């Protein structure tokens, strides 16, 4: 099972999919594309890994265990 966690001002939204459920995978892929277009940043994390182990990703992979989305940080 894969999970996307979308972290933003509303909290932590969780979206799950099963790798063999093509409709759920397609919905997750569409959500990935939409969030990417909004310039949010995705990181992949493996089971048991820490936040420091997360890797930034550019494309959706339904085999990933967890994708965490964050908003870009603006400096000033």
mmJSON file of the N, C-alpha and C atoms, coordinates in Angstrom:
{"data_MODEL":{"atom_site":{
"group_PDB":["ATOM","ATOM","ATOM","ATOM","ATOM","ATOM","ATOM","ATOM","ATOM","ATOM","ATOM","ATOM","ATOM","ATOM","ATOM","ATOM","ATOM","ATOM","ATOM","ATOM","ATOM","ATOM","ATOM","ATOM","ATOM","ATOM","ATOM","ATOM","ATOM","ATOM","ATOM","ATOM","ATOM","ATOM","ATOM","ATOM","ATOM","ATOM","ATOM","ATOM","ATOM","ATOM","ATOM","ATOM","ATOM","ATOM","ATOM","ATOM","ATOM","ATOM","ATOM","ATOM","ATOM","ATOM","ATOM","ATOM","ATOM","ATOM","ATOM","ATOM","ATOM","ATOM","ATOM","ATOM","ATOM","ATOM","ATOM","ATOM","ATOM","ATOM","ATOM","ATOM","ATOM","ATOM","ATOM","ATOM","ATOM","ATOM","ATOM","ATOM","ATOM","ATOM","ATOM","ATOM","ATOM","ATOM","ATOM","ATOM","ATOM","ATOM","ATOM","ATOM","ATOM","ATOM","ATOM","ATOM","ATOM","ATOM","ATOM","ATOM","ATOM","ATOM","ATOM","ATOM","ATOM","ATOM","ATOM","ATOM","ATOM","ATOM","ATOM","ATOM","ATOM","ATOM","ATOM","ATOM","ATOM","ATOM","ATOM","ATOM","ATOM","ATOM","ATOM","ATOM","ATOM","ATOM","ATOM","ATOM","ATOM","ATOM","ATOM","ATOM","ATOM","ATOM","ATOM","ATOM","ATOM","ATOM","ATOM","ATOM","ATOM","ATOM","ATOM","ATOM","ATOM","ATOM","ATOM","ATOM","ATOM","ATOM","ATOM","ATOM","ATOM","ATOM","ATOM","ATOM","ATOM","ATOM","ATOM","ATOM","ATOM","ATOM","ATOM","ATOM","ATOM","ATOM","ATOM","ATOM","ATOM","ATOM","ATOM","ATOM","ATOM","ATOM","ATOM","ATOM","ATOM","ATOM","ATOM","ATOM","ATOM","ATOM","ATOM","ATOM","ATOM","ATOM","ATOM","ATOM","ATOM","ATOM","ATOM","ATOM","ATOM","ATOM","ATOM","ATOM","ATOM","ATOM","ATOM","ATOM","ATOM","ATOM","ATOM","ATOM","ATOM","ATOM","ATOM","ATOM","ATOM","ATOM","ATOM","ATOM","ATOM","ATOM","ATOM","ATOM","ATOM","ATOM","ATOM","ATOM","ATOM","ATOM","ATOM","ATOM","ATOM","ATOM","ATOM","ATOM"],
"id":[1,2,3,4,5,6,7,8,9,10,11,12,13,14,15,16,17,18,19,20,21,22,23,24,25,26,27,28,29,30,31,32,33,34,35,36,37,38,39,40,41,42,43,44,45,46,47,48,49,50,51,52,53,54,55,56,57,58,59,60,61,62,63,64,65,66,67,68,69,70,71,72,73,74,75,76,77,78,79,80,81,82,83,84,85,86,87,88,89,90,91,92,93,94,95,96,97,98,99,100,101,102,103,104,105,106,107,108,109,110,111,112,113,114,115,116,117,118,119,120,121,122,123,124,125,126,127,128,129,130,131,132,133,134,135,136,137,138,139,140,141,142,143,144,145,146,147,148,149,150,151,152,153,154,155,156,157,158,159,160,161,162,163,164,165,166,167,168,169,170,171,172,173,174,175,176,177,178,179,180,181,182,183,184,185,186,187,188,189,190,191,192,193,194,195,196,197,198,199,200,201,202,203,204,205,206,207,208,209,210,211,212,213,214,215,216,217,218,219,220,221,222,223,224,225,226,227,228],
"type_symbol":["N","C","C","N","C","C","N","C","C","N","C","C","N","C","C","N","C","C","N","C","C","N","C","C","N","C","C","N","C","C","N","C","C","N","C","C","N","C","C","N","C","C","N","C","C","N","C","C","N","C","C","N","C","C","N","C","C","N","C","C","N","C","C","N","C","C","N","C","C","N","C","C","N","C","C","N","C","C","N","C","C","N","C","C","N","C","C","N","C","C","N","C","C","N","C","C","N","C","C","N","C","C","N","C","C","N","C","C","N","C","C","N","C","C","N","C","C","N","C","C","N","C","C","N","C","C","N","C","C","N","C","C","N","C","C","N","C","C","N","C","C","N","C","C","N","C","C","N","C","C","N","C","C","N","C","C","N","C","C","N","C","C","N","C","C","N","C","C","N","C","C","N","C","C","N","C","C","N","C","C","N","C","C","N","C","C","N","C","C","N","C","C","N","C","C","N","C","C","N","C","C","N","C","C","N","C","C","N","C","C","N","C","C","N","C","C","N","C","C","N","C","C","N","C","C","N","C","C"],
"label_atom_id":["N","CA","C","N","CA","C","N","CA","C","N","CA","C","N","CA","C","N","CA","C","N","CA","C","N","CA","C","N","CA","C","N","CA","C","N","CA","C","N","CA","C","N","CA","C","N","CA","C","N","CA","C","N","CA","C","N","CA","C","N","CA","C","N","CA","C","N","CA","C","N","CA","C","N","CA","C","N","CA","C","N","CA","C","N","CA","C","N","CA","C","N","CA","C","N","CA","C","N","CA","C","N","CA","C","N","CA","C","N","CA","C","N","CA","C","N","CA","C","N","CA","C","N","CA","C","N","CA","C","N","CA","C","N","CA","C","N","CA","C","N","CA","C","N","CA","C","N","CA","C","N","CA","C","N","CA","C","N","CA","C","N","CA","C","N","CA","C","N","CA","C","N","CA","C","N","CA","C","N","CA","C","N","CA","C","N","CA","C","N","CA","C","N","CA","C","N","CA","C","N","CA","C","N","CA","C","N","CA","C","N","CA","C","N","CA","C","N","CA","C","N","CA","C","N","CA","C","N","CA","C","N","CA","C","N","CA","C","N","CA","C","N","CA","C","N","CA","C","N","CA","C","N","CA","C","N","CA","C","N","CA","C","N","CA","C"],
"label_alt_id":[null,null,null,null,null,null,null,null,null,null,null,null,null,null,null,null,null,null,null,null,null,null,null,null,null,null,null,null,null,null,null,null,null,null,null,null,null,null,null,null,null,null,null,null,null,null,null,null,null,null,null,null,null,null,null,null,null,null,null,null,null,null,null,null,null,null,null,null,null,null,null,null,null,null,null,null,null,null,null,null,null,null,null,null,null,null,null,null,null,null,null,null,null,null,null,null,null,null,null,null,null,null,null,null,null,null,null,null,null,null,null,null,null,null,null,null,null,null,null,null,null,null,null,null,null,null,null,null,null,null,null,null,null,null,null,null,null,null,null,null,null,null,null,null,null,null,null,null,null,null,null,null,null,null,null,null,null,null,null,null,null,null,null,null,null,null,null,null,null,null,null,null,null,null,null,null,null,null,null,null,null,null,null,null,null,null,null,null,null,null,null,null,null,null,null,null,null,null,null,null,null,null,null,null,null,null,null,null,null,null,null,null,null,null,null,null,null,null,null,null,null,null,null,null,null,null,null,null],
"label_comp_id":["UNK","UNK","UNK","UNK","UNK","UNK","UNK","UNK","UNK","UNK","UNK","UNK","UNK","UNK","UNK","UNK","UNK","UNK","UNK","UNK","UNK","UNK","UNK","UNK","UNK","UNK","UNK","UNK","UNK","UNK","UNK","UNK","UNK","UNK","UNK","UNK","UNK","UNK","UNK","UNK","UNK","UNK","UNK","UNK","UNK","UNK","UNK","UNK","UNK","UNK","UNK","UNK","UNK","UNK","UNK","UNK","UNK","UNK","UNK","UNK","UNK","UNK","UNK","UNK","UNK","UNK","UNK","UNK","UNK","UNK","UNK","UNK","UNK","UNK","UNK","UNK","UNK","UNK","UNK","UNK","UNK","UNK","UNK","UNK","UNK","UNK","UNK","UNK","UNK","UNK","UNK","UNK","UNK","UNK","UNK","UNK","UNK","UNK","UNK","UNK","UNK","UNK","UNK","UNK","UNK","UNK","UNK","UNK","UNK","UNK","UNK","UNK","UNK","UNK","UNK","UNK","UNK","UNK","UNK","UNK","UNK","UNK","UNK","UNK","UNK","UNK","UNK","UNK","UNK","UNK","UNK","UNK","UNK","UNK","UNK","UNK","UNK","UNK","UNK","UNK","UNK","UNK","UNK","UNK","UNK","UNK","UNK","UNK","UNK","UNK","UNK","UNK","UNK","UNK","UNK","UNK","UNK","UNK","UNK","UNK","UNK","UNK","UNK","UNK","UNK","UNK","UNK","UNK","UNK","UNK","UNK","UNK","UNK","UNK","UNK","UNK","UNK","UNK","UNK","UNK","UNK","UNK","UNK","UNK","UNK","UNK","UNK","UNK","UNK","UNK","UNK","UNK","UNK","UNK","UNK","UNK","UNK","UNK","UNK","UNK","UNK","UNK","UNK","UNK","UNK","UNK","UNK","UNK","UNK","UNK","UNK","UNK","UNK","UNK","UNK","UNK","UNK","UNK","UNK","UNK","UNK","UNK","UNK","UNK","UNK","UNK","UNK","UNK"],
"label_asym_id":["A","A","A","A","A","A","A","A","A","A","A","A","A","A","A","A","A","A","A","A","A","A","A","A","A","A","A","A","A","A","A","A","A","A","A","A","A","A","A","A","A","A","A","A","A","A","A","A","A","A","A","A","A","A","A","A","A","A","A","A","A","A","A","A","A","A","A","A","A","A","A","A","A","A","A","A","A","A","A","A","A","A","A","A","A","A","A","A","A","A","A","A","A","A","A","A","A","A","A","A","A","A","A","A","A","A","A","A","A","A","A","A","A","A","A","A","A","A","A","A","A","A","A","A","A","A","A","A","A","A","A","A","A","A","A","A","A","A","A","A","A","A","A","A","A","A","A","A","A","A","A","A","A","A","A","A","A","A","A","A","A","A","A","A","A","A","A","A","A","A","A","A","A","A","A","A","A","A","A","A","A","A","A","A","A","A","A","A","A","A","A","A","A","A","A","A","A","A","A","A","A","A","A","A","A","A","A","A","A","A","A","A","A","A","A","A","A","A","A","A","A","A","A","A","A","A","A","A"],
"label_entity_id":["1","1","1","1","1","1","1","1","1","1","1","1","1","1","1","1","1","1","1","1","1","1","1","1","1","1","1","1","1","1","1","1","1","1","1","1","1","1","1","1","1","1","1","1","1","1","1","1","1","1","1","1","1","1","1","1","1","1","1","1","1","1","1","1","1","1","1","1","1","1","1","1","1","1","1","1","1","1","1","1","1","1","1","1","1","1","1","1","1","1","1","1","1","1","1","1","1","1","1","1","1","1","1","1","1","1","1","1","1","1","1","1","1","1","1","1","1","1","1","1","1","1","1","1","1","1","1","1","1","1","1","1","1","1","1","1","1","1","1","1","1","1","1","1","1","1","1","1","1","1","1","1","1","1","1","1","1","1","1","1","1","1","1","1","1","1","1","1","1","1","1","1","1","1","1","1","1","1","1","1","1","1","1","1","1","1","1","1","1","1","1","1","1","1","1","1","1","1","1","1","1","1","1","1","1","1","1","1","1","1","1","1","1","1","1","1","1","1","1","1","1","1","1","1","1","1","1","1"],
"label_seq_id":[1,1,1,2,2,2,3,3,3,4,4,4,5,5,5,6,6,6,7,7,7,8,8,8,9,9,9,10,10,10,11,11,11,12,12,12,13,13,13,14,14,14,15,15,15,16,16,16,17,17,17,18,18,18,19,19,19,20,20,20,21,21,21,22,22,22,23,23,23,24,24,24,25,25,25,26,26,26,27,27,27,28,28,28,29,29,29,30,30,30,31,31,31,32,32,32,33,33,33,34,34,34,35,35,35,36,36,36,37,37,37,38,38,38,39,39,39,40,40,40,41,41,41,42,42,42,43,43,43,44,44,44,45,45,45,46,46,46,47,47,47,48,48,48,49,49,49,50,50,50,51,51,51,52,52,52,53,53,53,54,54,54,55,55,55,56,56,56,57,57,57,58,58,58,59,59,59,60,60,60,61,61,61,62,62,62,63,63,63,64,64,64,65,65,65,66,66,66,67,67,67,68,68,68,69,69,69,70,70,70,71,71,71,72,72,72,73,73,73,74,74,74,75,75,75,76,76,76],
"pdbx_PDB_ins_code":[null,null,null,null,null,null,null,null,null,null,null,null,null,null,null,null,null,null,null,null,null,null,null,null,null,null,null,null,null,null,null,null,null,null,null,null,null,null,null,null,null,null,null,null,null,null,null,null,null,null,null,null,null,null,null,null,null,null,null,null,null,null,null,null,null,null,null,null,null,null,null,null,null,null,null,null,null,null,null,null,null,null,null,null,null,null,null,null,null,null,null,null,null,null,null,null,null,null,null,null,null,null,null,null,null,null,null,null,null,null,null,null,null,null,null,null,null,null,null,null,null,null,null,null,null,null,null,null,null,null,null,null,null,null,null,null,null,null,null,null,null,null,null,null,null,null,null,null,null,null,null,null,null,null,null,null,null,null,null,null,null,null,null,null,null,null,null,null,null,null,null,null,null,null,null,null,null,null,null,null,null,null,null,null,null,null,null,null,null,null,null,null,null,null,null,null,null,null,null,null,null,null,null,null,null,null,null,null,null,null,null,null,null,null,null,null,null,null,null,null,null,null,null,null,null,null,null,null],
"Cartn_x":[0.84,0.0,0.891,0.466,1.163,0.336,1.015,0.363,0.962,0.09,0.532,0.042,0.944,0.585,0.804,-0.249,-0.199,-0.221,0.917,1.054,0.846,-0.135,-0.377,-1.087,-1.587,-2.195,-3.475,-4.065,-5.276,-4.957,-3.693,-3.305,-2.579,-2.872,-2.202,-3.271,-3.367,-4.327,-3.634,-4.279,-3.695,-4.516,-3.81,-4.43,-3.709,-4.454,-3.875,-4.295,-3.476,-3.839,-3.194,-3.84,-3.29,-2.683,-1.51,-0.781,-1.573,-2.428,-3.193,-4.577,-4.894,-6.149,-5.861,-6.082,-5.706,-6.416,-7.67,-8.408,-7.8,-7.451,-6.847,-5.462,-4.698,-3.369,-3.503,-4.463,-4.696,-5.085,-5.948,-6.343,-5.136,-4.303,-3.11,-2.151,-2.025,-1.144,-1.661,-2.976,-3.573,-3.366,-3.514,-3.277,-1.813,-0.891,0.535,0.768,0.169,0.341,-0.229,-1.393,-2.019,-1.168,-0.687,0.137,1.472,2.024,3.253,3.008,1.865,1.52,1.34,0.951,0.815,2.168,3.231,4.607,4.888,4.107,4.427,5.573,6.229,7.448,7.225,7.406,7.235,8.548,8.461,9.583,9.106,9.955,9.649,10.394,9.69,10.297,9.988,10.972,10.767,10.336,9.763,9.309,10.483,10.28,11.321,12.349,12.277,13.223,12.821,13.784,13.519,13.287,12.897,12.694,13.985,15.125,16.407,16.698,16.049,16.255,15.394,14.487,13.573,14.347,13.899,14.52,13.491,13.875,12.975,12.78,11.543,11.242,10.619,10.645,10.103,8.895,8.743,7.671,6.969,5.71,4.92,5.362,5.54,5.857,4.893,3.926,2.937,3.526,4.758,5.408,6.035,6.068,6.623,5.704,6.285,5.489,4.845,5.618,5.072,5.639,4.742,5.126,4.595,5.472,5.094,5.228,4.162,4.144,4.274,5.13,5.27,5.187,4.863,4.869,6.3,6.661,7.994,8.087,9.267,9.503,10.051,9.41,9.858,10.74,11.852,12.756,12.552,13.128,12.96,13.912],
"Cartn_y":[-1.165,0.0,1.236,2.256,3.529,4.589,5.602,6.688,8.011,9.005,10.384,11.176,11.962,12.859,14.278,15.071,16.441,17.352,17.996,18.86,20.308,20.965,22.371,23.041,24.232,24.999,24.362,23.419,22.752,21.516,21.126,19.943,18.926,17.679,16.545,15.688,15.784,14.991,13.729,12.565,11.287,10.675,10.243,9.567,8.232,7.133,5.786,5.146,4.21,3.409,2.045,1.083,-0.27,-0.388,-0.968,-1.044,-1.778,-2.717,-3.473,-2.867,-1.726,-1.019,0.103,-0.188,0.751,2.095,2.094,3.352,4.21,3.601,4.338,4.853,4.055,4.483,5.663,5.601,6.689,7.978,7.867,9.036,9.621,8.767,9.237,9.915,9.362,9.954,11.33,11.461,12.753,13.769,13.327,14.208,14.649,13.73,14.063,15.158,15.01,16.006,17.36,17.358,18.608,19.32,18.576,19.169,19.669,18.955,19.407,20.726,20.84,22.069,23.24,22.943,23.971,24.317,23.728,23.964,23.452,22.471,21.82,20.85,20.453,19.651,18.264,17.182,15.822,15.179,14.445,13.66,12.227,11.264,9.857,9.399,8.637,8.101,6.612,5.828,4.385,4.026,2.865,2.381,2.32,2.857,2.838,3.939,4.683,5.773,7.002,7.85,9.097,10.213,11.373,12.518,12.856,12.634,12.915,11.963,10.805,9.821,10.081,11.043,11.323,11.875,11.491,11.937,12.707,13.858,14.61,13.828,13.787,13.052,13.997,13.597,14.422,13.775,12.454,11.737,10.777,10.501,9.58,8.143,7.39,5.963,5.263,4.497,3.865,2.85,2.416,1.457,2.079,3.398,4.049,3.841,3.656,3.446,4.737,5.834,7.092,8.271,9.164,10.432,11.522,12.432,13.536,14.833,15.622,16.891,18.051,19.017,20.242,21.439,22.576,23.827,24.369,25.06,25.674,26.752,26.921,27.929,29.174,30.297,31.565,32.289,32.742,33.485,34.988,35.731,37.162,37.86],
"Cartn_z":[0.0,0.0,0.0,-0.735,-0.76,-0.049,0.427,1.151,0.72,0.523,0.334,1.52,2.1,3.205,2.728,2.774,2.298,3.516,3.784,4.948,4.513,5.139,4.832,6.003,5.778,6.87,7.415,6.667,7.154,7.972,8.005,8.773,7.921,8.163,7.528,6.855,5.524,4.757,4.276,4.443,4.049,2.913,1.854,0.715,0.549,0.565,0.43,-0.885,-1.383,-2.553,-2.437,-3.052,-3.172,-4.564,-4.668,-5.928,-7.012,-6.633,-7.629,-7.907,-7.338,-7.592,-8.585,-9.878,-10.928,-10.806,-10.39,-10.242,-9.132,-8.012,-6.9,-7.273,-8.002,-8.449,-9.401,-10.309,-11.255,-10.523,-9.52,-8.732,-7.99,-7.426,-6.718,-7.691,-8.882,-9.896,-10.33,-10.491,-10.847,-9.725,-8.474,-7.339,-7.309,-7.583,-7.638,-8.673,-9.857,-10.922,-10.496,-9.861,-9.427,-8.364,-7.391,-6.346,-6.906,-7.868,-8.524,-9.252,-9.925,-10.642,-9.68,-8.436,-7.406,-6.773,-7.296,-6.849,-5.437,-5.013,-3.743,-3.983,-2.906,-3.04,-2.443,-3.256,-2.759,-2.321,-1.222,-0.724,-0.524,-0.838,-0.611,0.63,1.444,2.666,2.74,3.115,3.225,4.638,4.776,6.072,7.04,8.213,9.228,9.076,7.96,7.745,8.538,8.772,9.48,8.465,8.936,8.048,7.309,7.953,7.321,6.162,6.138,5.078,3.854,3.922,2.813,1.615,0.428,-0.815,-1.641,-2.165,-3.032,-4.324,-4.799,-6.032,-7.048,-8.31,-9.397,-10.069,-9.924,-10.617,-9.662,-9.963,-9.156,-9.407,-8.358,-8.417,-7.476,-8.006,-7.135,-6.169,-6.391,-5.513,-4.272,-4.209,-3.024,-1.837,-0.676,0.534,1.021,0.998,1.51,0.733,0.34,-0.289,0.623,1.015,1.882,1.098,1.093,0.362,1.327,0.966,1.747,0.812,1.391,0.607,0.591,-0.489,-0.51,0.574,1.095,2.128,1.448,1.709,1.143,2.158,1.684,2.553,2.396,3.221,3.078,3.88],
"occupancy":[1.0,1.0,1.0,1.0,1.0,1.0,1.0,1.0,1.0,1.0,1.0,1.0,1.0,1.0,1.0,1.0,1.0,1.0,1.0,1.0,1.0,1.0,1.0,1.0,1.0,1.0,1.0,1.0,1.0,1.0,1.0,1.0,1.0,1.0,1.0,1.0,1.0,1.0,1.0,1.0,1.0,1.0,1.0,1.0,1.0,1.0,1.0,1.0,1.0,1.0,1.0,1.0,1.0,1.0,1.0,1.0,1.0,1.0,1.0,1.0,1.0,1.0,1.0,1.0,1.0,1.0,1.0,1.0,1.0,1.0,1.0,1.0,1.0,1.0,1.0,1.0,1.0,1.0,1.0,1.0,1.0,1.0,1.0,1.0,1.0,1.0,1.0,1.0,1.0,1.0,1.0,1.0,1.0,1.0,1.0,1.0,1.0,1.0,1.0,1.0,1.0,1.0,1.0,1.0,1.0,1.0,1.0,1.0,1.0,1.0,1.0,1.0,1.0,1.0,1.0,1.0,1.0,1.0,1.0,1.0,1.0,1.0,1.0,1.0,1.0,1.0,1.0,1.0,1.0,1.0,1.0,1.0,1.0,1.0,1.0,1.0,1.0,1.0,1.0,1.0,1.0,1.0,1.0,1.0,1.0,1.0,1.0,1.0,1.0,1.0,1.0,1.0,1.0,1.0,1.0,1.0,1.0,1.0,1.0,1.0,1.0,1.0,1.0,1.0,1.0,1.0,1.0,1.0,1.0,1.0,1.0,1.0,1.0,1.0,1.0,1.0,1.0,1.0,1.0,1.0,1.0,1.0,1.0,1.0,1.0,1.0,1.0,1.0,1.0,1.0,1.0,1.0,1.0,1.0,1.0,1.0,1.0,1.0,1.0,1.0,1.0,1.0,1.0,1.0,1.0,1.0,1.0,1.0,1.0,1.0,1.0,1.0,1.0,1.0,1.0,1.0,1.0,1.0,1.0,1.0,1.0,1.0,1.0,1.0,1.0,1.0,1.0,1.0],
"B_iso_or_equiv":[0.0,0.0,0.0,0.0,0.0,0.0,0.0,0.0,0.0,0.0,0.0,0.0,0.0,0.0,0.0,0.0,0.0,0.0,0.0,0.0,0.0,0.0,0.0,0.0,0.0,0.0,0.0,0.0,0.0,0.0,0.0,0.0,0.0,0.0,0.0,0.0,0.0,0.0,0.0,0.0,0.0,0.0,0.0,0.0,0.0,0.0,0.0,0.0,0.0,0.0,0.0,0.0,0.0,0.0,0.0,0.0,0.0,0.0,0.0,0.0,0.0,0.0,0.0,0.0,0.0,0.0,0.0,0.0,0.0,0.0,0.0,0.0,0.0,0.0,0.0,0.0,0.0,0.0,0.0,0.0,0.0,0.0,0.0,0.0,0.0,0.0,0.0,0.0,0.0,0.0,0.0,0.0,0.0,0.0,0.0,0.0,0.0,0.0,0.0,0.0,0.0,0.0,0.0,0.0,0.0,0.0,0.0,0.0,0.0,0.0,0.0,0.0,0.0,0.0,0.0,0.0,0.0,0.0,0.0,0.0,0.0,0.0,0.0,0.0,0.0,0.0,0.0,0.0,0.0,0.0,0.0,0.0,0.0,0.0,0.0,0.0,0.0,0.0,0.0,0.0,0.0,0.0,0.0,0.0,0.0,0.0,0.0,0.0,0.0,0.0,0.0,0.0,0.0,0.0,0.0,0.0,0.0,0.0,0.0,0.0,0.0,0.0,0.0,0.0,0.0,0.0,0.0,0.0,0.0,0.0,0.0,0.0,0.0,0.0,0.0,0.0,0.0,0.0,0.0,0.0,0.0,0.0,0.0,0.0,0.0,0.0,0.0,0.0,0.0,0.0,0.0,0.0,0.0,0.0,0.0,0.0,0.0,0.0,0.0,0.0,0.0,0.0,0.0,0.0,0.0,0.0,0.0,0.0,0.0,0.0,0.0,0.0,0.0,0.0,0.0,0.0,0.0,0.0,0.0,0.0,0.0,0.0,0.0,0.0,0.0,0.0,0.0,0.0],
"pdbx_formal_charge":[null,null,null,null,null,null,null,null,null,null,null,null,null,null,null,null,null,null,null,null,null,null,null,null,null,null,null,null,null,null,null,null,null,null,null,null,null,null,null,null,null,null,null,null,null,null,null,null,null,null,null,null,null,null,null,null,null,null,null,null,null,null,null,null,null,null,null,null,null,null,null,null,null,null,null,null,null,null,null,null,null,null,null,null,null,null,null,null,null,null,null,null,null,null,null,null,null,null,null,null,null,null,null,null,null,null,null,null,null,null,null,null,null,null,null,null,null,null,null,null,null,null,null,null,null,null,null,null,null,null,null,null,null,null,null,null,null,null,null,null,null,null,null,null,null,null,null,null,null,null,null,null,null,null,null,null,null,null,null,null,null,null,null,null,null,null,null,null,null,null,null,null,null,null,null,null,null,null,null,null,null,null,null,null,null,null,null,null,null,null,null,null,null,null,null,null,null,null,null,null,null,null,null,null,null,null,null,null,null,null,null,null,null,null,null,null,null,null,null,null,null,null,null,null,null,null,null,null],
"auth_seq_id":[1,1,1,2,2,2,3,3,3,4,4,4,5,5,5,6,6,6,7,7,7,8,8,8,9,9,9,10,10,10,11,11,11,12,12,12,13,13,13,14,14,14,15,15,15,16,16,16,17,17,17,18,18,18,19,19,19,20,20,20,21,21,21,22,22,22,23,23,23,24,24,24,25,25,25,26,26,26,27,27,27,28,28,28,29,29,29,30,30,30,31,31,31,32,32,32,33,33,33,34,34,34,35,35,35,36,36,36,37,37,37,38,38,38,39,39,39,40,40,40,41,41,41,42,42,42,43,43,43,44,44,44,45,45,45,46,46,46,47,47,47,48,48,48,49,49,49,50,50,50,51,51,51,52,52,52,53,53,53,54,54,54,55,55,55,56,56,56,57,57,57,58,58,58,59,59,59,60,60,60,61,61,61,62,62,62,63,63,63,64,64,64,65,65,65,66,66,66,67,67,67,68,68,68,69,69,69,70,70,70,71,71,71,72,72,72,73,73,73,74,74,74,75,75,75,76,76,76],
"auth_comp_id":["UNK","UNK","UNK","UNK","UNK","UNK","UNK","UNK","UNK","UNK","UNK","UNK","UNK","UNK","UNK","UNK","UNK","UNK","UNK","UNK","UNK","UNK","UNK","UNK","UNK","UNK","UNK","UNK","UNK","UNK","UNK","UNK","UNK","UNK","UNK","UNK","UNK","UNK","UNK","UNK","UNK","UNK","UNK","UNK","UNK","UNK","UNK","UNK","UNK","UNK","UNK","UNK","UNK","UNK","UNK","UNK","UNK","UNK","UNK","UNK","UNK","UNK","UNK","UNK","UNK","UNK","UNK","UNK","UNK","UNK","UNK","UNK","UNK","UNK","UNK","UNK","UNK","UNK","UNK","UNK","UNK","UNK","UNK","UNK","UNK","UNK","UNK","UNK","UNK","UNK","UNK","UNK","UNK","UNK","UNK","UNK","UNK","UNK","UNK","UNK","UNK","UNK","UNK","UNK","UNK","UNK","UNK","UNK","UNK","UNK","UNK","UNK","UNK","UNK","UNK","UNK","UNK","UNK","UNK","UNK","UNK","UNK","UNK","UNK","UNK","UNK","UNK","UNK","UNK","UNK","UNK","UNK","UNK","UNK","UNK","UNK","UNK","UNK","UNK","UNK","UNK","UNK","UNK","UNK","UNK","UNK","UNK","UNK","UNK","UNK","UNK","UNK","UNK","UNK","UNK","UNK","UNK","UNK","UNK","UNK","UNK","UNK","UNK","UNK","UNK","UNK","UNK","UNK","UNK","UNK","UNK","UNK","UNK","UNK","UNK","UNK","UNK","UNK","UNK","UNK","UNK","UNK","UNK","UNK","UNK","UNK","UNK","UNK","UNK","UNK","UNK","UNK","UNK","UNK","UNK","UNK","UNK","UNK","UNK","UNK","UNK","UNK","UNK","UNK","UNK","UNK","UNK","UNK","UNK","UNK","UNK","UNK","UNK","UNK","UNK","UNK","UNK","UNK","UNK","UNK","UNK","UNK","UNK","UNK","UNK","UNK","UNK","UNK"],
"auth_asym_id":["A","A","A","A","A","A","A","A","A","A","A","A","A","A","A","A","A","A","A","A","A","A","A","A","A","A","A","A","A","A","A","A","A","A","A","A","A","A","A","A","A","A","A","A","A","A","A","A","A","A","A","A","A","A","A","A","A","A","A","A","A","A","A","A","A","A","A","A","A","A","A","A","A","A","A","A","A","A","A","A","A","A","A","A","A","A","A","A","A","A","A","A","A","A","A","A","A","A","A","A","A","A","A","A","A","A","A","A","A","A","A","A","A","A","A","A","A","A","A","A","A","A","A","A","A","A","A","A","A","A","A","A","A","A","A","A","A","A","A","A","A","A","A","A","A","A","A","A","A","A","A","A","A","A","A","A","A","A","A","A","A","A","A","A","A","A","A","A","A","A","A","A","A","A","A","A","A","A","A","A","A","A","A","A","A","A","A","A","A","A","A","A","A","A","A","A","A","A","A","A","A","A","A","A","A","A","A","A","A","A","A","A","A","A","A","A","A","A","A","A","A","A","A","A","A","A","A","A"],
"auth_atom_id":["N","CA","C","N","CA","C","N","CA","C","N","CA","C","N","CA","C","N","CA","C","N","CA","C","N","CA","C","N","CA","C","N","CA","C","N","CA","C","N","CA","C","N","CA","C","N","CA","C","N","CA","C","N","CA","C","N","CA","C","N","CA","C","N","CA","C","N","CA","C","N","CA","C","N","CA","C","N","CA","C","N","CA","C","N","CA","C","N","CA","C","N","CA","C","N","CA","C","N","CA","C","N","CA","C","N","CA","C","N","CA","C","N","CA","C","N","CA","C","N","CA","C","N","CA","C","N","CA","C","N","CA","C","N","CA","C","N","CA","C","N","CA","C","N","CA","C","N","CA","C","N","CA","C","N","CA","C","N","CA","C","N","CA","C","N","CA","C","N","CA","C","N","CA","C","N","CA","C","N","CA","C","N","CA","C","N","CA","C","N","CA","C","N","CA","C","N","CA","C","N","CA","C","N","CA","C","N","CA","C","N","CA","C","N","CA","C","N","CA","C","N","CA","C","N","CA","C","N","CA","C","N","CA","C","N","CA","C","N","CA","C","N","CA","C","N","CA","C","N","CA","C","N","CA","C","N","CA","C","N","CA","C","N","CA","C"],
"pdbx_PDB_model_num":[1,1,1,1,1,1,1,1,1,1,1,1,1,1,1,1,1,1,1,1,1,1,1,1,1,1,1,1,1,1,1,1,1,1,1,1,1,1,1,1,1,1,1,1,1,1,1,1,1,1,1,1,1,1,1,1,1,1,1,1,1,1,1,1,1,1,1,1,1,1,1,1,1,1,1,1,1,1,1,1,1,1,1,1,1,1,1,1,1,1,1,1,1,1,1,1,1,1,1,1,1,1,1,1,1,1,1,1,1,1,1,1,1,1,1,1,1,1,1,1,1,1,1,1,1,1,1,1,1,1,1,1,1,1,1,1,1,1,1,1,1,1,1,1,1,1,1,1,1,1,1,1,1,1,1,1,1,1,1,1,1,1,1,1,1,1,1,1,1,1,1,1,1,1,1,1,1,1,1,1,1,1,1,1,1,1,1,1,1,1,1,1,1,1,1,1,1,1,1,1,1,1,1,1,1,1,1,1,1,1,1,1,1,1,1,1,1,1,1,1,1,1,1,1,1,1,1,1]
}}}
